[in-house]
C-alpha cells in the first residue's frame, strides 16, 4: 500500500513538471496593458435640452418682457433649450394657477418670469416645487432653495442717454414718461436726470408716471402733455412715447431694447438691457446640477454685458454735435473701466426737477 502511494505521488510530480514546461512565459514587467480608447465627449448638440417655460404678466410686445423672451428664443435657436411660454397673464390671480399647472404637468427644468405684481404667488408656487429652478424679475431677494431674482439694472446707460438729451434740448425742458414710481423705475429716471445735468445744469426734467406697465395710449397722451408744456426731448421709459415724439418731430430715447426702428428719424439712442448673460449662466448651472437661489443683479449691468447704450443714431433729423458725442463716449469708457460709477438713487422723482 505504501509503495502504491509513493508511485502515485511520483507520477503526479512528473505530470505537474510537464504542465509547467508547456505553460506560456509571464510577460516582462516592463510591458503594460494599453489604455482602452474613450468615447468622444458629447458635443453641445448632443447635450440634453433643458425644458424652459416663460410666464409673463404682460404681452411679450412690452419691452421689459420682450428682452427676456428674446434671450430665451436665442437659447432655443442655439439648441440649448426647449422653450414655451404664456404671456399677458395679468395680475388678478392667474399667475399662480398658470405656474402650478405648468410645474405639475410640464415638469420644466426652469421657469423664467416677471414677479412684479405677482410676487407672493410666484414665491408660493416655487416653494412647493423645489426641483424646478424659478428665475423671476423681482424687487425682492432670492429664496432658498430655488427662487432666484433679477432686474434690469440699466441705470448706467440711462445716465449716458441723459447726457445726450441734455446736450440736444433747445427749450431746456425734457420729458420722461415712466410706468410706476417703484425703485426699479426710479433709479433709471434719476440716473437719466443726473446725466442731463452733467452737460446741462439749466435743464428741467418733467416726469409723468402712467401707473401701468403697458398702456401705449396712456404713455402717448402723457408725452403729448409734456410737449405742450415745452418739452422738446423725450425719454420713453414706457412704450408709446416714441409715437408722440415722431408725430411732433422731436428727439426721443427708447428703453430696454434698441427702438430706433420705430422712428429712425427721431430715436437717438437709449438704455438697453440684455438678458443673455443671465440666461446663459442659469442654463449652465442647472445643467451642471449646481443651481441655487441667487440675486443675479450683476449679470444685468454693463460690466457683465447685461446693459449697454443703444447705438447712437447720428442720422436723426437735426443731427448730434460731435463734441457731445465725444463727451458721451468718454463717459461710457469710464463706466466700462470702473473709473466712473453711476449712483443708484431709487427715490421717487418729482413731477418737475431742476438742479
Secondary structure, 3 states (H helix, E strand, C coil): CHHHHHHHHHHHHHHHHHHHHHCCCCCCCCCCCCCCCCCCCCCHHHCCCEEEEEECCCCCCCHHHHHHHHHHHHHHHCCCEEEEEECCCCCCCHHHHHHHHHHHHCCCCEEEEECCCCHHHHHHHHHHCCCCEEEEECCCCCECCCEEEECCCCHHHHHHHHHHHHHHCCCCEEEEEECCCCHHHHHHHHHHHHHHHHHCCCCEEEEEECCCCCCHHHHHHHHHHHHHCCCCEEEECCCCHHHHHHHHCCEEEEEECCCHHHCCCCEEEEEEECCHHHHHHHHHHHHCCCCCCCECHHHHCHHHCCEEECCCCCCCCCCCCHHHHHHHHHHHHHHHHCCCCCCCCCCCCCCEEEC
